[in-house]
Amino acid sequence: MKREYITIIVVFMVLLFATPVVFGAVHGGGRQKMEFPETISLLLTESGETIELSVEEYLVGALFAQIPVAYHEQALKAQAIAAHTYLLRLLLNRLELKESQENQGQHLITDDPATCQPFFTLERAREHHGEAFDEHIAKVRRAARYAAGRVILHDGEPIYAVYHSISAGVTNTAYSVWGRDFPYLRSVESSWDREHPDFLSVNEMTAETIRLAMFDYNRAASMPIDYALWFTNPILNEFGYVISVAAGENLLSGGDMWRIFRLRSTAFEISFRDGGIFSITTRGFGHGAGLSQFGADVLARRGFSYYEILNHYYTGVSISQI
């Protein structure tokens, strides 16, 4: 797995923002005010330090952590706007849960991809990217500055602007990954992703590794004695992504399998061979829903703007200035 690619896991979180700009958000039967952030309080999980930074500074660190910065600037703009929108969507969730929350002033975002979006400090970005940091820092800053004033909307609200590294040739639906449908996360063509040198990957896992992962997922899970019966009856959607697999007595979704076994993609095939070894062939990298980062780069190099890229990967949306 190349280090510059980071699998994005979508979860809910709570945020602390200093926010003078307002936005209408649906809450119950009426409209409440959603505030856009000017500064962010960010918890660095490794050190335990909390830092204050502007949205633009946050997006710079997010780009360095989330996407190869050698990609075309239009692709970086698309990614930065998606990352910004995702933050705003989470802020809207926070507003909608306001009445049930306590200690309203103490909510942080983090750099942990298991609970939020990945983020690099400039020091870590320089260490991670090496010479590419100095080569692309100006381009990254331009993309972040541009994205800090824009948001992707559907029905007047920020969307769950999820993204992934490489699709399986078409993007996935939200329902196939999380069991919840969103009208703007439909499957769309991304056949150019097959051009990526790491589009197809084969990984091997021992039966013991799989057993331990299943135990962590469900301590009551049991698997058949016959290894060949561990994964059966795979159901795929029309786009080649796994909807469900029978794992012993457990029925797991493709998204469950991706999370439990840390697969490269939700488009996969599993086979067993002698010696207690399972071979897993994946297509693409990530859950497959929303923006394909590699696809965005290909389209950008073909002359597409960030606006056209975002409107391709998110169905029926608008990109608005704030």
N, C-alpha and C positions, 0 to 999 in steps of 0.2 A: 504494500500500500504506500503510495507516494505521500510524503508528509504534507505537501501543500494542499491536499484535499481533506476536508473535514466534514464528516457526516453530520447533517443537521437533524437534531431531535426536537420536535415541537412539543412544548409543555406550557402550562400556565405559570406565571410568576407575578409578583407584586413589585411596584416601582416607587421611587422617591424622586419627584421632579420639582424644580422651581419653574412655574409655568404661567406667564402672563397672557399668552394668546389663547383664545377660547374657540371651541368647536361644538356644534350640536351633536348630542349622542342620545340614542333611544334608551329609555330606562322606564320599564313598566309601561304605563299608559301615556307618558309625556316625554318631553325633551329635557335633558339636563345638559349642563355645560361640561364639555370635555376640554381640558387644557393641554396645549402643546408645550413640550419642555423647551427651555432654553439651556438649562444645565442638568446634569445627571449625576446622581450619587451611585457610584459603581463599586461593588465589592470584588476585590481580587482574591479569589478563593485560596490560592496557594500561600500567599503571605498573610491573609486576613486583613489586609489594609483596605480602607475605603478611600476612594479618590473622587474629587469633584472635577467634572470636565464638561465642556460644551457639547451639544449634539454633533457639531461638525467634528470635534476631536474624537468623540465616540465612534463616529462613522469611519474615520481614518483607521482607527484600531480594529474596527470590525472588518473592513475590507482586507487588511493585512492578514487577519485570522481566517477569513471565510472563502477567499477566492484567489487563484493565482494572479498576482498583480501584473504579470506580463500580458494579460488579456487586453483586448482593445478597450479604449477609454469608454466607448458607448456601452460595452458589456459591464464595465465597472460602475458606470452611472446606473444601469439597470439594477445591479446587485445592491448598490448603496441605497437606492430608493426602496427596494424591497426590504432591506434591513431596517430602514427608518420606519417604514409602514408597519412592520411587524412590532416594533417597539410601541408605536401608537395604538395598535390593536390591543396590545397587552394593557396599555394604560386605560383603554376603554373598558376592558374587563374589570380592571381595578375600580373604575368609577361605578360600574354596575353592581359590584359587590360591596360598595362603600358602607351600606347600612349594617352589614354583618361583620365588618372589620373593626378591630380594636387597635388602639395606639396608632392613629392614622398617619402620624408623621414619620414613621420608622420603617419604610419599605424600600428595599434596595433592588437594583438589578445586579447581576453578577457576570463574570466571564466564564462561567461553567456551562459548557454546551449541553450538559444533562438537565439543566434547569433554566437556561436562557440561551442567548446567542453567543458564539465565540467572540473573544476580544483579545487583542494583543496590545500591551503598552508599546511605545515606540522602541524601548530598549529590547523587548522581546521580539518585536517585528524585525529589528535590525539583525538580531542573532539568528532568527529563523530564516530570513530571506537572503542574508549575506549581501553581495554586491547588488542584487536586484532591488534592495531597499533604496539605495541612493539613486539607482537608475529610474525607479518608478514613483518615488515619493511625491514629486510634483503632480503627476497624473492622478495619483490616489487622492491628494488634497483637493484637486479640482473636482473630482467626482463626488467627494464627501461634501464639499461646499455647496455644490449644485443640489445634491439630494436632501440636504438639511432643510430646504425650503419646499419640498415636494412630497406628496403622499398618494398612494394608490387607493381609490375609493370604489366601493360597490354599494349602491343604494345609499350613498351619502356617508358611509362609514369606512374607516380603514379596514382593509382585508387582512386575513391571515396570509401574509405574503411569504409562504414557505418556498424553499428552494433546495436544490440538490446539485451534485457535481455533474453527473452524466445520466441521461435517461436511457431507457432500454430501446430507444428508437422512436417511441412515443412517450408522452408523459403519463403519469398515473393519475387516478382520481383520489380525492381525499377519502372517499368512502372505503376504498380498498386498503388504505393505510391505517386510518383511525376509526373506521366504522361510522363516520359522520360526513354528511354531504354538504358541500359548499358550491354554489352555482358558478363561482369563478375558478374553481379548481377542477376543470374538466380535462380529459385526455386530449392532447393536441399533438400534431406531428412534430417530431424532432429527429427525423431519420439521419440528419447530418451528425448526430452524436455517435453513430457507428464508426465515424472516422477517427475517433479517439483511440490511441494505441493501446489503452488499457480498458477498452470497452468490454472485452470478454476476459473473465478471470476464473481460474479454477483454484479452489482452496480445499485442503484436506483437514478433517477433524477426527480425533479418536473418539471412540464410543464413550470413554471415560470423561472426556471434555464435554461431550454433549450431555451425558448423564448429570454432571455437576451443574451445568447451566440450567437444565430442566429443574433440578432440585432447588436452585436459587430462585427460579421463577415460581415454582409451586412445590412446596415441601411434601405434599401428598401425592405428587405425580408418580406414576409407575409406568415402566416401559416393558414391553414383551421380552421374553428370554431370547427370541429370535431377532437378531439385529435387523434382518431384512424387513421386519414388520414395524420398525420404529417410525418410519415416515411413509404414509400411504395416502391414497385417494387425494392427490393434489387437485385443487380446482383453480383454474386460471381465468382471468377475465379476457376479454377479446383482444386486449393489447399485450398479453403475455406476462402480466404481473400476477403473482400468486394471491388468490383471495383467501384460501384456507388449505391447511394440511392436517391430516390426522397424525398426531404424534403420540403413539400408544393409545391411551384412553382419552387423551386431550385433543380438542379441536382448536388449532391455533390459526390465527389470521396470518397473512403474509407479513403484515406489520409486526405482529408478535414474533414471528420467526426472525425477522430482520433485527429486532431489538434484543431478543434473548440470546441469539447466537452471533451477534455483531456481524451480520452478513454485509457484504458490500452493496447489495441491492435487494429490492423486493421482487425482482424478476430472477428466479433461480430454479435450478433443478438439483435434486439430491439423489445420489446413488450410493449403494453400499458394496464394498468389496471385501474379500477375505482379509483377516487380520484385524478386524474391528475398526476399519477405516471408512469414513464417509467422505465422499467427494462431492463438493458443492460448486456448481458452475453458475456464475452470475453474469448478468448483462447490465451494464451501466454501473453507477455508483451513487448510492443514496436511496431515499424512499421513492423518488421518481415524480413526486407531485410538485406542481408549480413551476418556477423558473429553473431551467437547466442552465447552469453556469457555462458549461462548455458550449452548449447550443447557442447561448447568447453571444459568445465570442465568435463562433462561426458566422452567425447572422451579421454581427457588427462588421466583420471583415468582408462581408458581401455587400455592405453599404446600408444596412438597416440601422436606424437610430434607436436609442434607448427606448423611446416612446413606442416605436413599432415592435420592439422586442417584448416589452412588458405587455402590450396589448395582444401579442401572440400567445404568450404563456399564461396570462390570466384573462379569462373569458368575461367579456361584458363589463370591463372596468373603465374608469377614467383616471387620469393622472392630473392632480390639481396642485396649484401653488398654495402655500399657507403663509 
